Amino acid sequence: MGISVFFFGQLTDITGCAIMQLKDEVQDTDQLDNLLKERYPLLQQSKYVITVDRTIIRENRRLTPDTEIALLPPFSGG
């Protein structure tokens, strides 16, 4: 199957998609972040957090082929 990467908010405008599938291209979240910033240079100026299987991460995480990733832009609550 592959790693599913979901984009939300203005990040969908930057990438031009809401979801992408990656196969064997990255081993961890640092590689993923670098790959996405290479493909979509505007991400370098964007603020977002990365989730791995619906958990916000703060440090590099190893990925498996069935991992679900999301890039979440800043949001506010009410």
HTML snippet that shows the backbone in 3Dmol.js (N, CA, C, O; Angstrom):
<script src="https://3Dmol.org/build/3Dmol-min.js"></script>
<div id="view" style="width:600px;height:400px;position:relative"></div>
<script>
const pdb = `
ATOM      1  N   MET A   1       0.833  -1.192   0.000  1.00  0.00           N
ATOM      2  CA  MET A   1       0.000   0.000   0.000  1.00  0.00           C
ATOM      3  C   MET A   1       0.872   1.248   0.000  1.00  0.00           C
ATOM      4  O   MET A   1       1.001   1.897  -1.038  1.00  0.00           O
ATOM      5  N   GLY A   2       1.464   1.597   1.116  1.00  0.00           N
ATOM      6  CA  GLY A   2       2.315   2.774   1.168  1.00  0.00           C
ATOM      7  C   GLY A   2       1.919   3.725   2.274  1.00  0.00           C
ATOM      8  O   GLY A   2       0.901   3.544   2.943  1.00  0.00           O
ATOM      9  N   ILE A   3       2.726   4.722   2.450  1.00  0.00           N
ATOM     10  CA  ILE A   3       2.486   5.745   3.462  1.00  0.00           C
ATOM     11  C   ILE A   3       1.479   6.744   2.911  1.00  0.00           C
ATOM     12  O   ILE A   3       1.652   7.260   1.807  1.00  0.00           O
ATOM     13  N   SER A   4       0.440   7.014   3.667  1.00  0.00           N
ATOM     14  CA  SER A   4      -0.563   8.015   3.285  1.00  0.00           C
ATOM     15  C   SER A   4      -0.215   9.329   3.950  1.00  0.00           C
ATOM     16  O   SER A   4       0.002   9.381   5.161  1.00  0.00           O
ATOM     17  N   VAL A   5      -0.161  10.397   3.160  1.00  0.00           N
ATOM     18  CA  VAL A   5       0.126  11.732   3.686  1.00  0.00           C
ATOM     19  C   VAL A   5      -1.078  12.622   3.387  1.00  0.00           C
ATOM     20  O   VAL A   5      -1.455  12.809   2.230  1.00  0.00           O
ATOM     21  N   PHE A   6      -1.676  13.167   4.449  1.00  0.00           N
ATOM     22  CA  PHE A   6      -2.844  14.037   4.330  1.00  0.00           C
ATOM     23  C   PHE A   6      -2.431  15.480   4.591  1.00  0.00           C
ATOM     24  O   PHE A   6      -1.645  15.756   5.497  1.00  0.00           O
ATOM     25  N   PHE A   7      -2.967  16.401   3.788  1.00  0.00           N
ATOM     26  CA  PHE A   7      -2.696  17.830   3.942  1.00  0.00           C
ATOM     27  C   PHE A   7      -4.001  18.542   4.278  1.00  0.00           C
ATOM     28  O   PHE A   7      -5.063  18.172   3.776  1.00  0.00           O
ATOM     29  N   PHE A   8      -3.919  19.560   5.124  1.00  0.00           N
ATOM     30  CA  PHE A   8      -5.104  20.300   5.546  1.00  0.00           C
ATOM     31  C   PHE A   8      -4.877  21.802   5.402  1.00  0.00           C
ATOM     32  O   PHE A   8      -3.739  22.270   5.357  1.00  0.00           O
ATOM     33  N   GLY A   9      -5.983  22.551   5.329  1.00  0.00           N
ATOM     34  CA  GLY A   9      -5.924  24.011   5.277  1.00  0.00           C
ATOM     35  C   GLY A   9      -5.123  24.515   4.098  1.00  0.00           C
ATOM     36  O   GLY A   9      -5.222  23.983   2.992  1.00  0.00           O
ATOM     37  N   GLN A  10      -4.317  25.559   4.342  1.00  0.00           N
ATOM     38  CA  GLN A  10      -3.543  26.170   3.263  1.00  0.00           C
ATOM     39  C   GLN A  10      -2.490  25.221   2.701  1.00  0.00           C
ATOM     40  O   GLN A  10      -1.958  25.465   1.618  1.00  0.00           O
ATOM     41  N   LEU A  11      -2.185  24.152   3.413  1.00  0.00           N
ATOM     42  CA  LEU A  11      -1.202  23.197   2.905  1.00  0.00           C
ATOM     43  C   LEU A  11      -1.722  22.462   1.671  1.00  0.00           C
ATOM     44  O   LEU A  11      -0.932  22.020   0.837  1.00  0.00           O
ATOM     45  N   THR A  12      -3.042  22.329   1.549  1.00  0.00           N
ATOM     46  CA  THR A  12      -3.600  21.729   0.330  1.00  0.00           C
ATOM     47  C   THR A  12      -3.400  22.663  -0.862  1.00  0.00           C
ATOM     48  O   THR A  12      -3.205  22.204  -1.988  1.00  0.00           O
ATOM     49  N   ASP A  13      -3.448  23.970  -0.615  1.00  0.00           N
ATOM     50  CA  ASP A  13      -3.192  24.931  -1.694  1.00  0.00           C
ATOM     51  C   ASP A  13      -1.734  24.860  -2.151  1.00  0.00           C
ATOM     52  O   ASP A  13      -1.445  24.941  -3.345  1.00  0.00           O
ATOM     53  N   ILE A  14      -0.832  24.710  -1.202  1.00  0.00           N
ATOM     54  CA  ILE A  14       0.597  24.658  -1.522  1.00  0.00           C
ATOM     55  C   ILE A  14       0.937  23.390  -2.302  1.00  0.00           C
ATOM     56  O   ILE A  14       1.687  23.439  -3.277  1.00  0.00           O
ATOM     57  N   THR A  15       0.388  22.259  -1.874  1.00  0.00           N
ATOM     58  CA  THR A  15       0.728  20.982  -2.510  1.00  0.00           C
ATOM     59  C   THR A  15      -0.160  20.650  -3.703  1.00  0.00           C
ATOM     60  O   THR A  15       0.206  19.843  -4.557  1.00  0.00           O
ATOM     61  N   GLY A  16      -1.327  21.278  -3.751  1.00  0.00           N
ATOM     62  CA  GLY A  16      -2.260  20.980  -4.834  1.00  0.00           C
ATOM     63  C   GLY A  16      -3.014  19.680  -4.646  1.00  0.00           C
ATOM     64  O   GLY A  16      -3.660  19.193  -5.574  1.00  0.00           O
ATOM     65  N   CYS A  17      -2.935  19.109  -3.439  1.00  0.00           N
ATOM     66  CA  CYS A  17      -3.667  17.868  -3.177  1.00  0.00           C
ATOM     67  C   CYS A  17      -3.995  17.768  -1.689  1.00  0.00           C
ATOM     68  O   CYS A  17      -3.378  18.431  -0.856  1.00  0.00           O
ATOM     69  N   ALA A  18      -4.967  16.937  -1.378  1.00  0.00           N
ATOM     70  CA  ALA A  18      -5.351  16.706   0.014  1.00  0.00           C
ATOM     71  C   ALA A  18      -4.721  15.430   0.558  1.00  0.00           C
ATOM     72  O   ALA A  18      -4.583  15.264   1.770  1.00  0.00           O
ATOM     73  N   ILE A  19      -4.342  14.531  -0.344  1.00  0.00           N
ATOM     74  CA  ILE A  19      -3.726  13.268   0.069  1.00  0.00           C
ATOM     75  C   ILE A  19      -2.740  12.804  -0.993  1.00  0.00           C
ATOM     76  O   ILE A  19      -2.944  13.014  -2.188  1.00  0.00           O
ATOM     77  N   MET A  20      -1.664  12.168  -0.532  1.00  0.00           N
ATOM     78  CA  MET A  20      -0.715  11.551  -1.455  1.00  0.00           C
ATOM     79  C   MET A  20      -0.249  10.238  -0.854  1.00  0.00           C
ATOM     80  O   MET A  20      -0.248  10.059   0.364  1.00  0.00           O
ATOM     81  N   GLN A  21       0.139   9.341  -1.711  1.00  0.00           N
ATOM     82  CA  GLN A  21       0.682   8.049  -1.302  1.00  0.00           C
ATOM     83  C   GLN A  21       2.168   8.012  -1.639  1.00  0.00           C
ATOM     84  O   GLN A  21       2.574   8.406  -2.732  1.00  0.00           O
ATOM     85  N   LEU A  22       2.973   7.539  -0.696  1.00  0.00           N
ATOM     86  CA  LEU A  22       4.408   7.381  -0.922  1.00  0.00           C
ATOM     87  C   LEU A  22       4.770   5.917  -0.742  1.00  0.00           C
ATOM     88  O   LEU A  22       4.263   5.246   0.157  1.00  0.00           O
ATOM     89  N   LYS A  23       5.650   5.428  -1.604  1.00  0.00           N
ATOM     90  CA  LYS A  23       6.106   4.043  -1.505  1.00  0.00           C
ATOM     91  C   LYS A  23       7.618   4.029  -1.355  1.00  0.00           C
ATOM     92  O   LYS A  23       8.331   4.536  -2.220  1.00  0.00           O
ATOM     93  N   ASP A  24       8.102   3.468  -0.292  1.00  0.00           N
ATOM     94  CA  ASP A  24       9.541   3.240  -0.105  1.00  0.00           C
ATOM     95  C   ASP A  24      10.423   4.451  -0.367  1.00  0.00           C
ATOM     96  O   ASP A  24      11.621   4.290  -0.601  1.00  0.00           O
ATOM     97  N   GLU A  25       9.871   5.651  -0.336  1.00  0.00           N
ATOM     98  CA  GLU A  25      10.674   6.840  -0.618  1.00  0.00           C
ATOM     99  C   GLU A  25      11.315   7.412   0.640  1.00  0.00           C
ATOM    100  O   GLU A  25      12.346   8.081   0.569  1.00  0.00           O
ATOM    101  N   VAL A  26      10.706   7.150   1.784  1.00  0.00           N
ATOM    102  CA  VAL A  26      11.212   7.708   3.036  1.00  0.00           C
ATOM    103  C   VAL A  26      11.170   6.647   4.135  1.00  0.00           C
ATOM    104  O   VAL A  26      10.314   5.762   4.144  1.00  0.00           O
ATOM    105  N   GLN A  27      12.119   6.765   5.054  1.00  0.00           N
ATOM    106  CA  GLN A  27      12.211   5.825   6.171  1.00  0.00           C
ATOM    107  C   GLN A  27      11.709   6.417   7.483  1.00  0.00           C
ATOM    108  O   GLN A  27      11.303   5.691   8.390  1.00  0.00           O
ATOM    109  N   ASP A  28      11.744   7.764   7.571  1.00  0.00           N
ATOM    110  CA  ASP A  28      11.355   8.412   8.823  1.00  0.00           C
ATOM    111  C   ASP A  28      10.767   9.791   8.543  1.00  0.00           C
ATOM    112  O   ASP A  28      10.743  10.249   7.400  1.00  0.00           O
ATOM    113  N   THR A  29      10.297  10.440   9.595  1.00  0.00           N
ATOM    114  CA  THR A  29       9.607  11.722   9.416  1.00  0.00           C
ATOM    115  C   THR A  29      10.552  12.840   8.986  1.00  0.00           C
ATOM    116  O   THR A  29      10.126  13.765   8.294  1.00  0.00           O
ATOM    117  N   ASP A  30      11.814  12.777   9.375  1.00  0.00           N
ATOM    118  CA  ASP A  30      12.762  13.793   8.906  1.00  0.00           C
ATOM    119  C   ASP A  30      12.947  13.701   7.393  1.00  0.00           C
ATOM    120  O   ASP A  30      12.951  14.720   6.703  1.00  0.00           O
ATOM    121  N   GLN A  31      13.098  12.484   6.880  1.00  0.00           N
ATOM    122  CA  GLN A  31      13.219  12.302   5.431  1.00  0.00           C
ATOM    123  C   GLN A  31      11.945  12.747   4.724  1.00  0.00           C
ATOM    124  O   GLN A  31      12.004  13.369   3.663  1.00  0.00           O
ATOM    125  N   LEU A  32      10.805  12.431   5.306  1.00  0.00           N
ATOM    126  CA  LEU A  32       9.525  12.841   4.723  1.00  0.00           C
ATOM    127  C   LEU A  32       9.443  14.359   4.632  1.00  0.00           C
ATOM    128  O   LEU A  32       9.096  14.906   3.585  1.00  0.00           O
ATOM    129  N   ASP A  33       9.762  15.034   5.725  1.00  0.00           N
ATOM    130  CA  ASP A  33       9.697  16.493   5.754  1.00  0.00           C
ATOM    131  C   ASP A  33      10.630  17.095   4.697  1.00  0.00           C
ATOM    132  O   ASP A  33      10.248  18.028   3.989  1.00  0.00           O
ATOM    133  N   ASN A  34      11.845  16.564   4.593  1.00  0.00           N
ATOM    134  CA  ASN A  34      12.796  17.056   3.588  1.00  0.00           C
ATOM    135  C   ASN A  34      12.291  16.811   2.169  1.00  0.00           C
ATOM    136  O   ASN A  34      12.413  17.686   1.313  1.00  0.00           O
ATOM    137  N   LEU A  35      11.728  15.635   1.910  1.00  0.00           N
ATOM    138  CA  LEU A  35      11.201  15.320   0.586  1.00  0.00           C
ATOM    139  C   LEU A  35      10.071  16.268   0.203  1.00  0.00           C
ATOM    140  O   LEU A  35      10.031  16.772  -0.920  1.00  0.00           O
ATOM    141  N   LEU A  36       9.157  16.508   1.134  1.00  0.00           N
ATOM    142  CA  LEU A  36       8.027  17.390   0.845  1.00  0.00           C
ATOM    143  C   LEU A  36       8.486  18.826   0.602  1.00  0.00           C
ATOM    144  O   LEU A  36       7.947  19.511  -0.267  1.00  0.00           O
ATOM    145  N   LYS A  37       9.472  19.280   1.359  1.00  0.00           N
ATOM    146  CA  LYS A  37       9.988  20.640   1.162  1.00  0.00           C
ATOM    147  C   LYS A  37      10.749  20.770  -0.159  1.00  0.00           C
ATOM    148  O   LYS A  37      10.793  21.852  -0.743  1.00  0.00           O
ATOM    149  N   GLU A  38      11.349  19.672  -0.632  1.00  0.00           N
ATOM    150  CA  GLU A  38      11.983  19.681  -1.958  1.00  0.00           C
ATOM    151  C   GLU A  38      10.929  19.794  -3.049  1.00  0.00           C
ATOM    152  O   GLU A  38      11.073  20.581  -3.985  1.00  0.00           O
ATOM    153  N   ARG A  39       9.882  19.011  -2.923  1.00  0.00           N
ATOM    154  CA  ARG A  39       8.817  18.998  -3.940  1.00  0.00           C
ATOM    155  C   ARG A  39       7.978  20.268  -3.917  1.00  0.00           C
ATOM    156  O   ARG A  39       7.535  20.749  -4.959  1.00  0.00           O
ATOM    157  N   TYR A  40       7.765  20.805  -2.721  1.00  0.00           N
ATOM    158  CA  TYR A  40       6.904  21.979  -2.545  1.00  0.00           C
ATOM    159  C   TYR A  40       7.661  23.028  -1.736  1.00  0.00           C
ATOM    160  O   TYR A  40       7.467  23.120  -0.523  1.00  0.00           O
ATOM    161  N   PRO A  41       8.520  23.823  -2.380  1.00  0.00           N
ATOM    162  CA  PRO A  41       9.371  24.781  -1.675  1.00  0.00           C
ATOM    163  C   PRO A  41       8.615  25.751  -0.759  1.00  0.00           C
ATOM    164  O   PRO A  41       9.180  26.214   0.232  1.00  0.00           O
ATOM    165  N   LEU A  42       7.358  26.068  -1.063  1.00  0.00           N
ATOM    166  CA  LEU A  42       6.605  26.976  -0.189  1.00  0.00           C
ATOM    167  C   LEU A  42       6.374  26.391   1.203  1.00  0.00           C
ATOM    168  O   LEU A  42       6.078  27.133   2.140  1.00  0.00           O
ATOM    169  N   LEU A  43       6.503  25.086   1.350  1.00  0.00           N
ATOM    170  CA  LEU A  43       6.375  24.478   2.679  1.00  0.00           C
ATOM    171  C   LEU A  43       7.485  24.953   3.616  1.00  0.00           C
ATOM    172  O   LEU A  43       7.320  24.944   4.836  1.00  0.00           O
ATOM    173  N   GLN A  44       8.613  25.367   3.041  1.00  0.00           N
ATOM    174  CA  GLN A  44       9.725  25.831   3.871  1.00  0.00           C
ATOM    175  C   GLN A  44       9.352  27.063   4.685  1.00  0.00           C
ATOM    176  O   GLN A  44       9.910  27.287   5.759  1.00  0.00           O
ATOM    177  N   GLN A  45       8.409  27.870   4.182  1.00  0.00           N
ATOM    178  CA  GLN A  45       7.982  29.062   4.912  1.00  0.00           C
ATOM    179  C   GLN A  45       6.692  28.831   5.697  1.00  0.00           C
ATOM    180  O   GLN A  45       6.180  29.748   6.340  1.00  0.00           O
ATOM    181  N   SER A  46       6.175  27.621   5.643  1.00  0.00           N
ATOM    182  CA  SER A  46       4.901  27.326   6.307  1.00  0.00           C
ATOM    183  C   SER A  46       5.129  26.718   7.681  1.00  0.00           C
ATOM    184  O   SER A  46       6.114  26.020   7.922  1.00  0.00           O
ATOM    185  N   LYS A  47       4.197  27.002   8.567  1.00  0.00           N
ATOM    186  CA  LYS A  47       4.227  26.389   9.895  1.00  0.00           C
ATOM    187  C   LYS A  47       3.210  25.256   9.899  1.00  0.00           C
ATOM    188  O   LYS A  47       2.085  25.412   9.424  1.00  0.00           O
ATOM    189  N   TYR A  48       3.619  24.118  10.439  1.00  0.00           N
ATOM    190  CA  TYR A  48       2.716  22.977  10.548  1.00  0.00           C
ATOM    191  C   TYR A  48       3.292  21.977  11.542  1.00  0.00           C
ATOM    192  O   TYR A  48       4.482  22.007  11.857  1.00  0.00           O
ATOM    193  N   VAL A  49       2.441  21.104  12.024  1.00  0.00           N
ATOM    194  CA  VAL A  49       2.888  19.982  12.841  1.00  0.00           C
ATOM    195  C   VAL A  49       2.625  18.710  12.047  1.00  0.00           C
ATOM    196  O   VAL A  49       1.750  18.660  11.183  1.00  0.00           O
ATOM    197  N   ILE A  50       3.395  17.699  12.360  1.00  0.00           N
ATOM    198  CA  ILE A  50       3.242  16.403  11.707  1.00  0.00           C
ATOM    199  C   ILE A  50       2.627  15.433  12.701  1.00  0.00           C
ATOM    200  O   ILE A  50       3.045  15.358  13.857  1.00  0.00           O
ATOM    201  N   THR A  51       1.631  14.693  12.236  1.00  0.00           N
ATOM    202  CA  THR A  51       1.085  13.618  13.059  1.00  0.00           C
ATOM    203  C   THR A  51       1.444  12.285  12.415  1.00  0.00           C
ATOM    204  O   THR A  51       1.491  12.158  11.192  1.00  0.00           O
ATOM    205  N   VAL A  52       1.694  11.305  13.258  1.00  0.00           N
ATOM    206  CA  VAL A  52       1.928   9.935  12.816  1.00  0.00           C
ATOM    207  C   VAL A  52       0.846   9.087  13.455  1.00  0.00           C
ATOM    208  O   VAL A  52       0.766   8.979  14.678  1.00  0.00           O
ATOM    209  N   ASP A  53       0.024   8.492  12.626  1.00  0.00           N
ATOM    210  CA  ASP A  53      -1.100   7.686  13.104  1.00  0.00           C
ATOM    211  C   ASP A  53      -1.920   8.446  14.149  1.00  0.00           C
ATOM    212  O   ASP A  53      -2.256   7.920  15.210  1.00  0.00           O
ATOM    213  N   ARG A  54      -2.230   9.700  13.812  1.00  0.00           N
ATOM    214  CA  ARG A  54      -3.104  10.592  14.584  1.00  0.00           C
ATOM    215  C   ARG A  54      -2.522  11.073  15.916  1.00  0.00           C
ATOM    216  O   ARG A  54      -3.260  11.507  16.801  1.00  0.00           O
ATOM    217  N   THR A  55      -1.193  10.992  16.053  1.00  0.00           N
ATOM    218  CA  THR A  55      -0.518  11.498  17.242  1.00  0.00           C
ATOM    219  C   THR A  55       0.504  12.544  16.810  1.00  0.00           C
ATOM    220  O   THR A  55       1.357  12.269  15.967  1.00  0.00           O
ATOM    221  N   ILE A  56       0.419  13.756  17.391  1.00  0.00           N
ATOM    222  CA  ILE A  56       1.392  14.805  17.076  1.00  0.00           C
ATOM    223  C   ILE A  56       2.761  14.369  17.573  1.00  0.00           C
ATOM    224  O   ILE A  56       2.911  13.918  18.709  1.00  0.00           O
ATOM    225  N   ILE A  57       3.758  14.511  16.706  1.00  0.00           N
ATOM    226  CA  ILE A  57       5.118  14.141  17.096  1.00  0.00           C
ATOM    227  C   ILE A  57       5.981  15.392  17.199  1.00  0.00           C
ATOM    228  O   ILE A  57       5.715  16.400  16.546  1.00  0.00           O
ATOM    229  N   ARG A  58       6.991  15.314  18.007  1.00  0.00           N
ATOM    230  CA  ARG A  58       7.910  16.439  18.201  1.00  0.00           C
ATOM    231  C   ARG A  58       9.343  16.073  17.796  1.00  0.00           C
ATOM    232  O   ARG A  58      10.218  16.937  17.734  1.00  0.00           O
ATOM    233  N   GLU A  59       9.573  14.780  17.522  1.00  0.00           N
ATOM    234  CA  GLU A  59      10.912  14.338  17.141  1.00  0.00           C
ATOM    235  C   GLU A  59      10.798  13.305  16.030  1.00  0.00           C
ATOM    236  O   GLU A  59       9.709  12.818  15.728  1.00  0.00           O
ATOM    237  N   ASN A  60      11.925  12.980  15.431  1.00  0.00           N
ATOM    238  CA  ASN A  60      11.944  12.051  14.310  1.00  0.00           C
ATOM    239  C   ASN A  60      11.316  10.716  14.706  1.00  0.00           C
ATOM    240  O   ASN A  60      11.520  10.217  15.813  1.00  0.00           O
ATOM    241  N   ARG A  61      10.545  10.150  13.773  1.00  0.00           N
ATOM    242  CA  ARG A  61       9.865   8.877  14.027  1.00  0.00           C
ATOM    243  C   ARG A  61      10.043   7.972  12.815  1.00  0.00           C
ATOM    244  O   ARG A  61       9.872   8.412  11.677  1.00  0.00           O
ATOM    245  N   ARG A  62      10.379   6.739  13.050  1.00  0.00           N
ATOM    246  CA  ARG A  62      10.496   5.748  11.971  1.00  0.00           C
ATOM    247  C   ARG A  62       9.112   5.456  11.402  1.00  0.00           C
ATOM    248  O   ARG A  62       8.125   5.413  12.137  1.00  0.00           O
ATOM    249  N   LEU A  63       9.049   5.254  10.082  1.00  0.00           N
ATOM    250  CA  LEU A  63       7.776   5.012   9.412  1.00  0.00           C
ATOM    251  C   LEU A  63       7.706   3.582   8.893  1.00  0.00           C
ATOM    252  O   LEU A  63       8.719   2.988   8.525  1.00  0.00           O
ATOM    253  N   THR A  64       6.498   3.046   8.871  1.00  0.00           N
ATOM    254  CA  THR A  64       6.248   1.729   8.296  1.00  0.00           C
ATOM    255  C   THR A  64       5.351   1.912   7.076  1.00  0.00           C
ATOM    256  O   THR A  64       4.740   2.969   6.920  1.00  0.00           O
ATOM    257  N   PRO A  65       5.260   0.909   6.212  1.00  0.00           N
ATOM    258  CA  PRO A  65       4.491   1.074   4.973  1.00  0.00           C
ATOM    259  C   PRO A  65       3.018   1.427   5.156  1.00  0.00           C
ATOM    260  O   PRO A  65       2.400   1.959   4.234  1.00  0.00           O
ATOM    261  N   ASP A  66       2.450   1.150   6.303  1.00  0.00           N
ATOM    262  CA  ASP A  66       1.024   1.446   6.503  1.00  0.00           C
ATOM    263  C   ASP A  66       0.791   2.676   7.377  1.00  0.00           C
ATOM    264  O   ASP A  66      -0.314   2.876   7.880  1.00  0.00           O
ATOM    265  N   THR A  67       1.814   3.494   7.558  1.00  0.00           N
ATOM    266  CA  THR A  67       1.713   4.683   8.405  1.00  0.00           C
ATOM    267  C   THR A  67       0.801   5.735   7.780  1.00  0.00           C
ATOM    268  O   THR A  67       0.797   5.936   6.566  1.00  0.00           O
ATOM    269  N   GLU A  68       0.031   6.400   8.635  1.00  0.00           N
ATOM    270  CA  GLU A  68      -0.809   7.523   8.204  1.00  0.00           C
ATOM    271  C   GLU A  68      -0.209   8.809   8.763  1.00  0.00           C
ATOM    272  O   GLU A  68      -0.084   8.971   9.977  1.00  0.00           O
ATOM    273  N   ILE A  69       0.158   9.715   7.871  1.00  0.00           N
ATOM    274  CA  ILE A  69       0.779  10.990   8.230  1.00  0.00           C
ATOM    275  C   ILE A  69      -0.198  12.112   7.911  1.00  0.00           C
ATOM    276  O   ILE A  69      -0.929  12.045   6.923  1.00  0.00           O
ATOM    277  N   ALA A  70      -0.210  13.139   8.749  1.00  0.00           N
ATOM    278  CA  ALA A  70      -0.977  14.348   8.433  1.00  0.00           C
ATOM    279  C   ALA A  70      -0.107  15.556   8.730  1.00  0.00           C
ATOM    280  O   ALA A  70       0.619  15.583   9.724  1.00  0.00           O
ATOM    281  N   LEU A  71      -0.186  16.552   7.864  1.00  0.00           N
ATOM    282  CA  LEU A  71       0.448  17.845   8.100  1.00  0.00           C
ATOM    283  C   LEU A  71      -0.661  18.816   8.448  1.00  0.00           C
ATOM    284  O   LEU A  71      -1.554  19.072   7.640  1.00  0.00           O
ATOM    285  N   LEU A  72      -0.598  19.358   9.659  1.00  0.00           N
ATOM    286  CA  LEU A  72      -1.650  20.238  10.160  1.00  0.00           C
ATOM    287  C   LEU A  72      -1.124  21.659  10.314  1.00  0.00           C
ATOM    288  O   LEU A  72      -0.149  21.881  11.032  1.00  0.00           O
ATOM    289  N   PRO A  73      -1.757  22.625   9.650  1.00  0.00           N
ATOM    290  CA  PRO A  73      -1.363  24.022   9.827  1.00  0.00           C
ATOM    291  C   PRO A  73      -1.850  24.521  11.183  1.00  0.00           C
ATOM    292  O   PRO A  73      -2.640  23.845  11.841  1.00  0.00           O
ATOM    293  N   PRO A  74      -1.388  25.695  11.608  1.00  0.00           N
ATOM    294  CA  PRO A  74      -1.879  26.252  12.873  1.00  0.00           C
ATOM    295  C   PRO A  74      -3.399  26.421  12.832  1.00  0.00           C
ATOM    296  O   PRO A  74      -3.969  26.770  11.798  1.00  0.00           O
ATOM    297  N   PHE A  75      -4.028  26.174  13.944  1.00  0.00           N
ATOM    298  CA  PHE A  75      -5.476  26.367  14.049  1.00  0.00           C
ATOM    299  C   PHE A  75      -5.782  26.893  15.434  1.00  0.00           C
ATOM    300  O   PHE A  75      -4.997  26.719  16.366  1.00  0.00           O
ATOM    301  N   SER A  76      -6.922  27.536  15.561  1.00  0.00           N
ATOM    302  CA  SER A  76      -7.298  28.088  16.864  1.00  0.00           C
ATOM    303  C   SER A  76      -8.644  27.519  17.270  1.00  0.00           C
ATOM    304  O   SER A  76      -9.454  27.119  16.434  1.00  0.00           O
ATOM    305  N   GLY A  77      -8.852  27.494  18.538  1.00  0.00           N
ATOM    306  CA  GLY A  77     -10.115  26.981  19.070  1.00  0.00           C
ATOM    307  C   GLY A  77     -10.991  28.119  19.547  1.00  0.00           C
ATOM    308  O   GLY A  77     -10.582  29.280  19.559  1.00  0.00           O
ATOM    309  N   GLY A  78     -12.164  27.777  19.927  1.00  0.00           N
ATOM    310  CA  GLY A  78     -13.075  28.827  20.342  1.00  0.00           C
ATOM    311  C   GLY A  78     -13.811  28.551  21.585  1.00  0.00           C
ATOM    312  O   GLY A  78     -14.610  29.377  22.026  1.00  0.00           O
TER     313      GLY A  78
END
`;
const viewer = $3Dmol.createViewer("view");
viewer.addModel(pdb, "pdb");
viewer.setStyle({}, {cartoon: {color: "spectrum"}});
viewer.zoomTo();
viewer.render();
</script>
